[in-house]
Amino acid sequence: MKKVVVGLSGGVDSSVTAYLLKEQGYEVIGLFMKNWHDDTVTISDECPWLEDSNDAMIVADKLGIPFQTVDLSTDYKERIVDYMFNEYERGRTPNPDVLCNREIKFDVFMKIAMQLGADYVATGHYCRKGTILNDDGTETYQLLAGKDGNKDQSYFLCQLSQEQLSKTLFPIGDLLKPQVREIAAANNLITADKKDSQGLCFIGKVRLPEFLQQKLKPKKGVIVEVPSTIETYQNIISEFSSKNEELAYFAQKPIYHLEDGKVVGEHQGAHYFTKGQRRGLDVGGTKEPLFVIETDVDENVIYTGQGKNHPGLYRRTLFVTDAELHWVRKDLELKEDETMEVLARIRYRQDLQKAKLYKIEGGLYVDFVEKQSAITEGQFVAWYLNDELIGSGVIS
């Protein structure tokens, strides 16, 4: 009998994952990951870990499977929290959920599962795994979108490797969310009607400014409103000598200066804000809401523009360095000067967008057919062929 360790989070998805695997004849063990101790920055009634671990234990008892809690808080602090602080300090916006899957669930947690003699690790992600049998008898694993388009979580797993996929199962990937809740209810699982947790992976809802203020001190600066008429790029070029020159031009971040607009307010630290953000600016009296179009952490200035159609929010092209480039499908990896037409997204739940990949020395350009709003450094871009996620990278 094959042994599977399920990451039981205390939610309905992982509960049904454990139930389905047991029904399929696996020997199932439930493990709850405790990754956070500091309750001062969590909103206490949203996803407290104590309640979650208790729910996970009740589910395990109901299913008749062994259960234990593992404390991964040291690894979590070093690999996720410290990384987040460092990225925000640099004026970038990290994605802790993607990192959490790469560094914690499918690395630290997976190693613990293997030490327990597991053949597989299973999670309650809405995605699917495909297997291609190669001519030489080896197998290539595919990361496929979940059947439920509203819940597809393949983006969060965009950094997984072939080795990690080989040891992973996604039992609910072929189900819709309402079906998962029906299965939980039919089997009297306590989590059947439990709300989905939101916020940071394994921490719950966090007051992000307070969270960041633990390490990044408040620092007063000005908010500048930039009119939509200002040129987004410093020098408008009509002709390019090469495709690479064109891509490099459209991938560059617009640079703003204080004289490009007017001061309309104050903030407590540019590193607390991210591109595309609307809340927390506390500036009134504008015809349309203000959106952050750029942050300058060196000068501690936030540049904003009126309305979600402000040209400063939009870019066509982004760049990923070789160091931050990851191929789930190594066999499809582009060589220098090769291109590929793909579908891509720069954030979870964004509709897939038509784009073309251009591999050059030192990295890869992702050139979208349509301009994208709030391309944010530090976030992940993921690209697909049909419903298969084949690669990803950190936006430079």
C-alpha positions as CSV (number, residue, x, y, z in Angstrom):
1,M,0.0,0.0,0.0
2,K,1.4,3.4,-1.0
3,K,1.8,5.9,1.8
4,V,0.8,9.6,1.3
5,V,1.3,12.5,3.7
6,V,-1.4,15.1,3.3
7,G,-0.7,18.7,4.4
8,L,-3.9,19.1,6.5
9,S,-4.4,22.9,6.9
10,G,-7.8,22.8,8.7
11,G,-9.6,23.8,5.5
12,V,-12.1,22.0,3.4
13,D,-9.8,21.4,0.4
14,S,-7.2,19.5,2.3
15,S,-9.8,17.6,4.3
16,V,-11.4,16.3,1.2
17,T,-8.0,15.5,-0.3
18,A,-7.3,13.2,2.7
19,Y,-10.8,11.6,2.4
20,L,-10.4,10.9,-1.3
21,L,-6.9,9.4,-0.9
22,K,-8.1,7.1,1.8
23,E,-11.1,6.0,-0.4
24,Q,-8.6,5.3,-3.2
25,G,-6.7,2.8,-0.9
26,Y,-3.7,4.9,0.1
27,E,-2.2,4.8,3.6
28,V,-2.8,8.4,4.6
29,I,-1.1,10.5,7.3
30,G,-2.2,14.0,8.2
31,L,0.4,16.7,9.0
32,F,-0.4,20.2,10.1
33,M,2.3,22.8,9.5
34,K,2.8,25.4,12.2
35,N,4.7,28.2,10.6
36,W,3.9,31.3,12.6
37,H,3.9,32.3,16.3
38,D,3.5,36.0,16.3
39,D,-0.2,36.9,16.8
40,T,0.4,40.6,17.1
41,V,0.1,41.2,13.4
42,T,-2.6,38.8,12.5
43,I,-6.3,39.8,12.5
44,S,-7.1,37.3,15.2
45,D,-10.6,36.1,14.1
46,E,-9.3,35.4,10.5
47,C,-7.5,32.1,10.2
48,P,-5.9,31.7,13.7
49,W,-3.5,28.7,13.4
50,L,-4.7,27.2,16.7
51,E,-8.3,26.8,15.5
52,D,-7.0,25.5,12.1
53,S,-4.8,22.8,13.8
54,N,-7.7,21.8,16.0
55,D,-10.0,21.4,12.9
56,A,-7.3,19.4,11.1
57,M,-7.0,17.1,14.1
58,I,-10.8,16.6,14.2
59,V,-10.9,15.8,10.5
60,A,-8.0,13.3,10.9
61,D,-9.8,11.6,13.8
62,K,-13.0,11.4,11.8
63,L,-11.2,9.8,8.9
64,G,-9.2,7.5,11.2
65,I,-5.8,8.6,10.0
66,P,-2.7,9.4,12.1
67,F,-2.1,13.1,12.7
68,Q,0.6,15.3,14.0
69,T,1.8,18.9,14.0
70,V,5.2,19.9,12.7
71,D,6.7,23.2,13.6
72,L,8.4,24.8,10.6
73,S,8.4,28.3,12.0
74,T,12.2,28.6,11.9
75,D,12.4,27.7,8.2
76,Y,9.4,29.8,7.5
77,K,11.0,32.9,9.0
78,E,14.3,32.4,7.3
79,R,12.9,31.4,3.8
80,I,9.7,33.5,3.6
81,V,9.5,36.3,6.1
82,D,13.1,37.5,5.9
83,Y,12.9,37.3,2.1
84,M,9.7,39.4,2.1
85,F,11.2,42.1,4.3
86,N,14.3,42.2,2.0
87,E,12.2,42.5,-1.1
88,Y,9.9,45.2,0.3
89,E,12.9,47.1,1.5
90,R,14.2,47.1,-2.1
91,G,10.9,48.5,-3.4
92,R,9.8,45.1,-4.8
93,T,6.6,43.1,-4.1
94,P,7.2,39.4,-3.4
95,N,4.6,36.7,-3.6
96,P,4.8,34.7,-0.4
97,D,2.3,32.0,-1.6
98,V,4.5,31.0,-4.5
99,L,7.6,31.0,-2.3
100,C,5.8,29.1,0.4
101,N,5.0,26.3,-2.0
102,R,8.5,26.2,-3.4
103,E,10.4,26.5,-0.1
104,I,8.1,25.1,2.6
105,K,5.4,22.7,1.3
106,F,7.3,21.1,-1.4
107,D,10.8,21.2,0.1
108,V,11.0,21.3,3.9
109,F,7.6,19.6,4.4
110,M,8.2,17.1,1.6
111,K,11.5,16.0,3.1
112,I,9.7,15.4,6.5
113,A,7.1,13.3,4.6
114,M,9.8,11.3,2.9
115,Q,11.5,10.7,6.3
116,L,8.2,9.2,7.4
117,G,8.4,6.7,4.6
118,A,5.9,8.5,2.3
119,D,5.7,7.7,-1.4
120,Y,3.9,11.0,-2.1
121,V,2.9,14.3,-0.6
122,A,-0.7,15.5,-1.4
123,T,-2.2,19.0,-1.1
124,G,-5.6,20.5,-1.6
125,H,-4.5,22.7,-4.6
126,Y,-6.9,23.1,-7.5
127,C,-4.6,21.9,-10.2
128,R,-3.8,18.6,-12.0
129,K,-0.7,16.5,-12.7
130,G,-0.2,14.9,-16.1
131,T,2.4,12.2,-17.0
132,I,4.1,11.8,-20.4
133,L,5.9,8.5,-21.0
134,N,9.1,9.2,-22.9
135,D,10.6,6.8,-25.5
136,D,13.5,5.9,-23.1
137,G,11.0,4.8,-20.4
138,T,11.4,7.9,-18.2
139,E,8.4,10.1,-17.3
140,T,7.9,13.8,-17.7
141,Y,5.4,15.4,-15.4
142,Q,3.0,18.2,-16.4
143,L,1.5,20.9,-14.1
144,L,-2.0,21.4,-15.5
145,A,-4.6,24.0,-14.5
146,G,-7.4,22.9,-12.2
147,K,-10.8,22.0,-13.8
148,D,-12.4,24.8,-11.7
149,G,-11.5,27.9,-13.6
150,N,-12.5,30.1,-10.7
151,K,-10.2,28.3,-8.3
152,D,-7.3,27.2,-10.6
153,Q,-4.1,27.5,-8.4
154,S,-1.5,26.3,-10.9
155,Y,0.1,29.8,-10.7
156,F,1.0,29.3,-7.0
157,L,2.9,26.2,-8.0
158,C,4.8,27.8,-10.9
159,Q,8.2,27.2,-9.3
160,L,7.9,23.4,-8.8
161,S,10.4,21.1,-10.3
162,Q,10.1,17.7,-12.1
163,E,11.4,16.0,-8.9
164,Q,8.8,17.7,-6.7
165,L,6.0,16.9,-9.1
166,S,7.0,13.3,-9.3
167,K,6.2,12.9,-5.6
168,T,3.1,15.0,-5.5
169,L,-0.7,14.3,-5.8
170,F,-3.5,16.8,-6.4
171,P,-6.7,14.8,-5.7
172,I,-9.2,17.6,-6.0
173,G,-7.8,19.1,-9.3
174,D,-10.6,17.5,-11.3
175,L,-13.4,18.8,-9.0
176,L,-15.2,22.1,-8.8
177,K,-15.3,23.9,-5.4
178,P,-19.0,23.2,-4.8
179,Q,-18.3,19.5,-5.4
180,V,-15.6,19.5,-2.8
181,R,-17.9,21.1,-0.2
182,E,-20.6,18.5,-1.1
183,I,-18.1,15.6,-0.4
184,A,-17.1,17.2,2.9
185,A,-20.8,17.6,3.9
186,A,-21.8,14.1,2.9
187,N,-19.0,12.7,5.1
188,N,-19.7,15.0,8.0
189,L,-16.4,16.7,7.9
190,I,-16.3,19.7,10.3
191,T,-14.7,21.9,7.6
192,A,-17.5,21.5,5.0
193,D,-18.8,25.0,5.4
194,K,-15.6,26.6,6.7
195,K,-14.7,29.9,4.8
196,D,-11.6,29.8,2.7
197,S,-8.6,31.3,4.5
198,Q,-7.1,34.4,2.9
199,G,-3.9,36.3,3.3
200,L,-0.3,35.1,3.7
201,C,0.4,31.4,3.2
202,F,0.0,29.8,6.7
203,I,-0.3,33.1,8.6
204,G,-3.8,34.2,7.7
205,K,-4.9,37.7,7.2
206,V,-2.2,40.1,8.1
207,R,-2.1,43.9,8.6
208,L,0.7,44.3,6.1
209,P,2.0,47.7,7.2
210,E,2.2,46.5,10.9
211,F,3.8,43.3,9.7
212,L,6.4,45.2,7.7
213,Q,6.9,47.7,10.5
214,Q,8.4,44.9,12.6
215,K,11.5,45.4,10.6
216,L,11.0,48.3,8.2
217,K,10.6,51.5,10.2
218,P,8.1,54.2,9.1
219,K,9.7,57.0,7.2
220,K,7.7,60.1,6.1
221,G,7.7,61.0,2.5
222,V,5.6,62.7,-0.2
223,I,2.8,61.4,-2.5
224,V,3.1,63.0,-6.0
225,E,0.3,62.9,-8.5
226,V,1.5,62.6,-12.1
227,P,-0.9,63.8,-14.8
228,S,-1.8,61.2,-17.5
229,T,-0.4,63.5,-20.2
230,I,3.2,63.1,-19.1
231,E,5.3,60.8,-21.3
232,T,5.8,57.4,-19.6
233,Y,9.2,57.0,-21.2
234,Q,11.9,59.6,-21.2
235,N,12.7,59.4,-24.9
236,I,10.0,58.2,-27.3
237,I,11.6,56.1,-30.0
238,S,9.8,55.4,-33.2
239,E,12.3,53.1,-34.8
240,F,14.5,50.3,-33.4
241,S,17.6,48.8,-34.9
242,S,16.7,45.3,-33.6
243,K,13.9,43.4,-31.9
244,N,16.0,43.1,-28.7
245,E,16.5,46.9,-28.6
246,E,12.7,47.3,-28.9
247,L,12.0,44.7,-26.2
248,A,14.6,46.3,-23.9
249,Y,13.0,49.7,-24.4
250,F,9.4,48.5,-23.6
251,A,10.6,46.5,-20.6
252,Q,12.2,49.4,-18.8
253,K,10.6,50.9,-15.8
254,P,9.3,54.5,-16.3
255,I,11.3,57.0,-14.3
256,Y,9.5,59.8,-12.6
257,H,10.8,63.0,-10.9
258,L,9.2,65.3,-8.3
259,E,8.8,68.0,-11.0
260,D,6.7,65.6,-13.1
261,G,3.7,66.2,-10.9
262,K,2.4,67.9,-7.8
263,V,2.6,66.9,-4.1
264,V,-0.8,65.8,-2.9
265,G,-0.1,64.1,0.4
266,E,2.2,62.3,2.7
267,H,2.9,58.6,3.4
268,Q,4.7,56.6,6.1
269,G,7.2,54.7,3.9
270,A,7.4,54.0,0.2
271,H,8.4,50.4,1.0
272,Y,4.8,49.8,2.3
273,F,3.3,50.4,-1.1
274,T,3.1,48.5,-4.3
275,K,2.3,49.3,-7.9
276,G,-1.4,49.3,-8.7
277,Q,-2.4,49.9,-5.1
278,R,-5.3,52.1,-4.4
279,R,-6.0,51.7,-0.7
280,G,-4.1,53.4,2.1
281,L,-3.1,56.6,0.2
282,D,-5.6,58.8,2.2
283,V,-5.7,61.5,-0.5
284,G,-9.1,62.9,-1.4
285,G,-10.4,65.6,-3.7
286,T,-9.5,63.9,-7.0
287,K,-12.0,63.3,-9.8
288,E,-10.9,59.7,-10.0
289,P,-9.3,57.5,-7.4
290,L,-5.5,57.7,-7.2
291,F,-3.4,54.6,-8.0
292,V,0.2,54.0,-7.2
293,I,2.1,54.0,-10.6
294,E,5.6,53.8,-9.2
295,T,7.5,53.8,-5.9
296,D,11.0,55.2,-5.3
297,V,12.3,53.7,-2.1
298,D,15.7,55.5,-2.4
299,E,14.1,58.9,-2.4
300,N,11.0,57.7,-0.4
301,V,8.5,59.1,-2.9
302,I,5.3,57.5,-4.1
303,Y,4.1,58.5,-7.6
304,T,0.4,58.2,-8.3
305,G,-2.0,58.8,-11.1
306,Q,-5.8,59.2,-11.4
307,G,-7.9,56.3,-12.6
308,K,-7.1,52.7,-13.4
309,N,-6.5,53.7,-17.1
310,H,-3.6,56.0,-16.2
311,P,-0.8,55.2,-18.8
312,G,1.8,55.0,-16.0
313,L,0.2,51.8,-14.9
314,Y,0.7,50.0,-18.2
315,R,3.6,48.2,-19.8
316,R,3.9,45.8,-22.6
317,T,7.1,43.9,-21.9
318,L,8.9,42.5,-18.8
319,F,12.2,40.8,-18.3
320,V,13.3,37.8,-16.2
321,T,17.0,37.2,-15.5
322,D,18.6,33.8,-16.0
323,A,19.1,33.6,-12.2
324,E,15.3,34.0,-11.7
325,L,14.2,31.8,-14.6
326,H,12.5,28.4,-14.0
327,W,11.2,25.8,-16.3
328,V,8.8,23.2,-15.0
329,R,9.2,21.5,-18.3
330,K,12.9,21.4,-18.8
331,D,12.5,19.7,-22.2
332,L,10.7,22.8,-23.5
333,E,13.4,25.3,-22.2
334,L,14.3,28.0,-24.8
335,K,17.8,28.4,-26.0
336,E,19.3,31.7,-26.8
337,D,17.6,33.5,-29.8
338,E,14.6,31.1,-29.6
339,T,11.1,32.3,-29.2
340,M,7.7,30.8,-28.2
341,E,4.1,31.9,-28.3
342,V,2.4,31.3,-25.0
343,L,-0.4,32.4,-22.7
344,A,0.9,34.2,-19.6
345,R,-0.3,35.8,-16.3
346,I,1.5,38.1,-13.9
347,R,-0.8,37.5,-10.9
348,Y,-3.2,34.9,-9.5
349,R,-6.7,34.8,-11.1
350,Q,-5.7,37.1,-13.9
351,D,-7.1,35.8,-17.2
352,L,-4.4,34.3,-19.4
353,Q,-2.9,36.8,-21.8
354,K,-1.4,36.2,-25.2
355,A,2.4,36.8,-25.2
356,K,5.6,35.8,-26.9
357,L,8.8,34.7,-25.1
358,Y,12.2,35.9,-26.4
359,K,15.3,34.2,-25.0
360,I,18.4,36.3,-25.0
361,E,21.8,36.2,-23.4
362,G,21.2,36.8,-19.6
363,G,17.5,36.3,-19.5
364,L,14.1,36.2,-21.2
365,Y,11.6,38.8,-22.3
366,V,7.9,38.2,-22.0
367,D,6.2,40.5,-24.6
368,F,2.4,40.8,-24.3
369,V,0.1,41.4,-27.2
370,E,-1.8,43.9,-25.0
371,K,-0.3,46.2,-22.4
372,Q,-0.6,44.9,-18.8
373,S,-1.6,46.8,-15.8
374,A,0.8,47.0,-12.8
375,I,3.7,44.8,-13.9
376,T,5.4,44.6,-10.5
377,E,9.0,43.8,-9.8
378,G,9.4,40.8,-7.4
379,Q,6.1,39.2,-8.5
380,F,6.0,36.0,-10.6
381,V,5.1,35.7,-14.3
382,A,4.0,32.2,-15.4
383,W,3.5,31.0,-18.9
384,Y,1.4,28.2,-20.3
385,L,0.8,26.2,-23.4
386,N,-2.9,25.7,-23.4
387,D,-3.7,24.6,-19.9
388,E,-0.2,23.4,-19.0
389,L,2.0,25.7,-16.9
390,I,5.5,25.2,-18.4
391,G,7.7,27.9,-16.8
392,S,7.9,31.0,-14.7
393,G,10.2,33.7,-13.3
394,V,10.6,36.6,-11.0
395,I,9.9,40.0,-12.8
396,S,13.0,42.2,-12.8
